Amino acid sequence: MAKELTFTLLNPYTIQKSRTGGVISRLIMRTGLDLVASRMFGPCRELVERYAEMVRRHNIRDEGDVRESNLIADYILKHYMPDPQTGKRKRVMMLLFEGEDALAKVNRAVGSLRAMDNSADTVRDTYGDFILNDGGEVRYMEPAVIAGPNTEAVAESLKLWAEYTESDGGILYDAGDVDSGEGAENTLVMLKPDNFRYPSIRPGIIVDIFSGSGLRIIGTKVHSMSVSEGEEFYGPVRNVLREKLTPIAGEKAGQAISRELEVKLPEDTTRKLGDMVGPLFAEKQFNRIVKFM
């Protein structure tokens, strides 16, 4: 089966309530797919209106689907729009997943609006709400995330959001729920490759540790380092490794020689050995770091 590419959008309420990590963990674990891209958006009015109209048109096969599409479209128009008073935009995180049967796997993990219960089997079971009144009308709805219902909708949605990736995407310093006042600081957190080597909850747990501390995610990106990028990024580590590892290399080399020749080397000889083999040992460790990243 050929690989597919599909997406999920984490709603502003999900991100604001620090549920981001839990949703990411659920999607990775329940699908087994590769998370290949991520981007934070602050959608403008035009993008919100165009996307809502698109959602309304898709997945209309029966009366239930029409209702669900309209509910989600109405939700997008209400909750994705910039704040009507301040004009500040809301944070929406797009995640792209790739793998065999990706569309069906993501939709199963996300779950249906109408089928939400207390089983916690899906993202919406755990993080969403769908409450009806006595007359069967929707009183409150929070879908937690939004996903493409079919391949046509996924392709059209990604094409639309790509149009706004530069103007509306990236780092949102001035999002409505982000403190950007005096004293606010920005920092970078990198989740290293071992967190994504196998499907696990580790990436989501790490995200929740930071978001649960009161910090706000204002930008996100999945990045595959090239060798040259790795060498440049970790370049300052080279000299530190030489300084730290030279005496260790000398000691190890002295011990190896002592075992083989059954002689005890003087300390000055061990230091000289460190000066000789230390840089080689440090360079090997540096290359291992670059290869790992």
C-alpha positions as CSV (number, residue, x, y, z in Angstrom):
1,M,0.0,0.0,0.0
2,A,1.3,3.4,-1.0
3,K,2.1,6.0,1.7
4,E,-0.4,8.8,2.3
5,L,-0.1,12.3,3.7
6,T,-2.8,13.7,6.0
7,F,-3.2,16.3,8.6
8,T,-4.8,17.3,11.9
9,L,-5.4,20.8,13.2
10,L,-5.2,21.3,17.0
11,N,-8.0,23.8,17.9
12,P,-7.2,27.1,19.7
13,Y,-9.0,25.8,22.8
14,T,-7.0,22.6,22.9
15,I,-3.7,24.5,22.7
16,Q,-4.8,27.1,25.2
17,K,-5.8,24.5,27.8
18,S,-2.4,22.8,27.5
19,R,-3.8,19.6,25.9
20,T,-1.4,19.7,23.0
21,G,1.0,17.1,24.3
22,G,-1.8,14.7,25.2
23,V,-3.3,15.0,21.7
24,I,0.1,14.5,20.0
25,S,0.8,11.4,22.2
26,R,-2.6,9.9,21.3
27,L,-2.2,10.5,17.6
28,I,1.4,9.1,17.4
29,M,0.6,6.0,19.5
30,R,-2.8,5.2,18.0
31,T,-1.7,5.6,14.4
32,G,2.0,4.5,14.3
33,L,2.5,7.1,11.6
34,D,5.5,9.4,11.1
35,L,5.0,13.0,12.2
36,V,6.7,14.7,9.3
37,A,5.8,18.3,9.7
38,S,4.3,20.8,12.1
39,R,3.5,24.5,11.9
40,M,1.8,27.0,14.1
41,F,-0.8,29.3,12.4
42,G,-2.6,32.4,13.4
43,P,-5.3,32.3,10.7
44,C,-6.6,35.6,9.4
45,R,-10.3,36.2,8.7
46,E,-10.0,35.3,5.0
47,L,-8.3,31.9,5.7
48,V,-10.9,31.1,8.3
49,E,-13.8,31.9,6.0
50,R,-12.3,30.0,3.0
51,Y,-11.5,26.9,5.1
52,A,-15.0,26.8,6.8
53,E,-16.6,27.0,3.3
54,M,-14.4,24.2,2.2
55,V,-15.3,22.0,5.2
56,R,-18.9,22.6,4.5
57,R,-18.6,21.2,1.0
58,H,-16.7,18.0,1.8
59,N,-17.9,14.7,3.1
60,I,-21.5,15.3,2.2
61,R,-22.8,11.7,1.5
62,D,-25.9,11.6,3.8
63,E,-27.8,13.7,6.2
64,G,-25.5,12.9,9.1
65,D,-22.4,13.9,7.2
66,V,-24.1,17.2,6.1
67,R,-24.9,18.0,9.8
68,E,-21.4,17.2,11.0
69,S,-19.7,19.2,8.2
70,N,-21.9,22.2,9.0
71,L,-21.2,21.9,12.7
72,I,-17.5,21.9,12.2
73,A,-17.7,24.7,9.7
74,D,-19.7,26.8,12.1
75,Y,-17.2,26.0,14.9
76,I,-14.3,27.1,12.7
77,L,-16.0,30.4,11.9
78,K,-16.6,31.1,15.6
79,H,-13.4,29.8,17.2
80,Y,-10.7,30.2,14.6
81,M,-11.4,33.9,13.9
82,P,-9.1,36.7,15.2
83,D,-10.5,38.3,18.3
84,P,-13.2,40.8,17.1
85,Q,-12.1,43.4,19.7
86,T,-8.3,43.2,19.7
87,G,-7.8,41.8,16.3
88,K,-5.2,39.3,17.8
89,R,-5.1,35.9,16.2
90,K,-5.6,32.5,17.8
91,R,-3.1,29.7,17.8
92,V,-3.9,26.7,15.5
93,M,-1.3,23.9,15.2
94,M,-1.1,21.9,12.0
95,L,0.4,18.4,12.2
96,L,1.3,16.4,9.1
97,F,1.4,12.6,9.3
98,E,2.7,10.2,6.7
99,G,2.4,6.4,6.3
100,E,0.4,3.6,4.9
101,D,-3.4,4.1,5.2
102,A,-2.7,7.4,7.0
103,L,-6.0,9.0,6.4
104,A,-8.1,6.2,7.9
105,K,-5.7,5.8,10.8
106,V,-5.8,9.4,11.7
107,N,-9.6,9.6,11.4
108,R,-10.0,6.5,13.7
109,A,-7.6,8.1,16.2
110,V,-9.5,11.4,16.1
111,G,-12.9,9.9,16.3
112,S,-16.4,11.1,15.3
113,L,-18.4,14.0,16.8
114,R,-21.5,12.0,17.2
115,A,-19.9,8.9,18.6
116,M,-18.1,10.6,21.5
117,D,-18.4,8.7,24.8
118,N,-16.5,8.2,28.0
119,S,-14.3,5.3,26.7
120,A,-11.3,7.6,26.0
121,D,-10.6,5.5,22.9
122,T,-10.2,8.5,20.6
123,V,-8.8,12.1,20.9
124,R,-12.4,13.4,20.9
125,D,-13.5,10.9,23.6
126,T,-10.8,12.3,25.9
127,Y,-10.5,16.0,24.9
128,G,-13.7,16.8,23.1
129,D,-17.4,17.5,24.0
130,F,-20.6,17.1,22.2
131,I,-23.6,17.9,24.4
132,L,-27.2,17.9,23.2
133,N,-30.3,19.4,24.8
134,D,-33.5,17.6,25.4
135,G,-34.7,18.4,21.9
136,G,-31.6,16.8,20.3
137,E,-30.0,20.1,19.3
138,V,-26.4,20.7,20.0
139,R,-25.9,22.8,23.1
140,Y,-22.1,22.7,23.3
141,M,-19.4,21.3,21.0
142,E,-15.7,21.2,21.2
143,P,-14.1,18.8,18.7
144,A,-10.6,19.2,20.1
145,V,-9.0,18.6,16.6
146,I,-10.0,18.8,13.0
147,A,-8.9,16.3,10.4
148,G,-9.6,15.8,6.7
149,P,-12.5,13.4,6.0
150,N,-11.2,12.1,2.6
151,T,-8.3,12.4,0.2
152,E,-9.9,15.2,-1.8
153,A,-10.5,17.2,1.3
154,V,-7.0,16.7,2.6
155,A,-5.4,17.7,-0.7
156,E,-7.6,20.8,-1.0
157,S,-7.1,21.8,2.7
158,L,-3.3,21.5,2.5
159,K,-3.2,23.5,-0.7
160,L,-5.3,26.3,1.0
161,W,-3.3,26.4,4.2
162,A,-0.1,26.4,2.1
163,E,-1.2,29.7,0.5
164,Y,-1.1,31.3,4.0
165,T,1.9,29.6,5.4
166,E,4.1,32.7,5.2
167,S,1.6,35.3,6.1
168,D,-0.3,33.5,8.8
169,G,2.2,30.8,9.9
170,G,5.5,30.6,11.8
171,I,6.2,32.1,15.2
172,L,3.2,33.9,16.8
173,Y,4.7,36.4,19.2
174,D,1.5,38.4,19.5
175,A,-1.2,35.7,19.7
176,G,-4.2,36.6,21.8
177,D,-3.5,34.2,24.6
178,V,0.3,34.7,24.7
179,D,1.9,37.1,27.2
180,S,4.0,39.4,25.2
181,G,4.3,42.2,27.8
182,E,7.3,43.6,29.5
183,G,9.5,40.9,30.9
184,A,8.2,38.1,28.6
185,E,11.0,35.9,27.2
186,N,11.3,33.5,24.3
187,T,13.3,30.3,24.2
188,L,13.9,27.2,22.1
189,V,13.3,23.6,23.1
190,M,14.4,20.8,20.8
191,L,13.0,17.3,21.0
192,K,15.8,15.0,19.8
193,P,15.4,12.2,17.3
194,D,15.3,9.3,19.9
195,N,11.9,10.7,21.0
196,F,10.5,9.9,17.5
197,R,12.4,6.7,16.7
198,Y,9.4,4.5,17.7
199,P,5.7,5.5,18.2
200,S,5.5,6.5,21.9
201,I,4.0,9.1,24.2
202,R,7.4,10.6,25.0
203,P,7.1,13.7,22.6
204,G,3.7,14.6,24.0
205,I,4.8,14.1,27.6
206,I,7.7,16.5,27.0
207,V,5.4,19.1,25.4
208,D,3.0,18.9,28.4
209,I,5.8,19.4,30.9
210,F,6.6,22.8,29.3
211,S,3.0,23.9,28.5
212,G,1.9,22.8,32.0
213,S,4.4,25.1,33.5
214,G,2.7,28.2,32.2
215,L,4.8,28.5,29.1
216,R,3.0,29.0,25.7
217,I,4.1,27.3,22.4
218,I,4.3,30.1,19.8
219,G,6.0,28.1,17.1
220,T,6.7,24.5,16.1
221,K,8.6,22.7,13.4
222,V,9.7,19.2,12.5
223,H,13.2,19.5,11.2
224,S,15.6,16.9,9.8
225,M,19.2,18.2,10.2
226,S,21.6,17.7,7.3
227,V,25.2,16.9,8.2
228,S,26.4,20.4,7.5
229,E,23.6,21.8,9.7
230,G,24.5,19.4,12.5
231,E,28.2,20.4,12.3
232,E,27.3,24.1,12.3
233,F,24.8,23.8,15.2
234,Y,27.1,21.7,17.4
235,G,30.3,23.5,16.2
236,P,30.9,25.2,19.6
237,V,30.9,21.8,21.3
238,R,34.0,20.7,19.4
239,N,36.4,22.6,21.6
240,V,34.5,21.7,24.8
241,L,34.8,18.0,23.9
242,R,38.5,18.3,23.3
243,E,39.0,20.0,26.6
244,K,36.9,17.6,28.6
245,L,37.9,14.4,26.8
246,T,41.7,14.8,26.4
247,P,42.5,13.7,30.0
248,I,40.0,10.9,29.8
249,A,41.5,9.7,26.5
250,G,45.0,9.8,28.0
251,E,43.9,7.8,31.0
252,K,42.1,5.2,28.8
253,A,45.1,5.0,26.5
254,G,47.5,4.6,29.4
255,Q,45.4,1.9,31.0
256,A,45.3,-0.1,27.7
257,I,49.1,0.2,27.2
258,S,49.6,-0.8,30.8
259,R,47.5,-3.9,30.4
260,E,49.2,-5.0,27.1
261,L,52.8,-4.3,28.2
262,E,52.3,-5.0,31.9
263,V,54.0,-1.7,32.9
264,K,52.8,1.3,34.8
265,L,53.1,4.6,32.8
266,P,54.3,7.8,34.5
267,E,51.7,10.6,34.8
268,D,53.5,12.8,32.3
269,T,53.4,10.0,29.7
270,T,49.7,9.6,30.3
271,R,49.3,13.4,29.7
272,K,51.3,13.2,26.5
273,L,49.1,10.3,25.3
274,G,46.1,12.4,26.0
275,D,47.4,15.3,24.0
276,M,48.0,12.9,21.1
277,V,44.8,10.8,21.1
278,G,42.5,13.3,22.8
279,P,41.6,15.3,19.7
280,L,40.9,12.1,17.8
281,F,38.7,10.8,20.5
282,A,36.8,14.1,20.8
283,E,36.3,14.3,17.0
284,K,34.8,10.8,17.0
285,Q,32.4,11.8,19.7
286,F,31.5,15.0,17.9
287,N,30.8,13.0,14.7
288,R,28.6,10.6,16.7
289,I,26.5,13.5,18.0
290,V,26.1,14.9,14.4
291,K,25.1,11.4,13.1
292,F,22.6,11.0,15.9
293,M,20.9,14.3,15.1
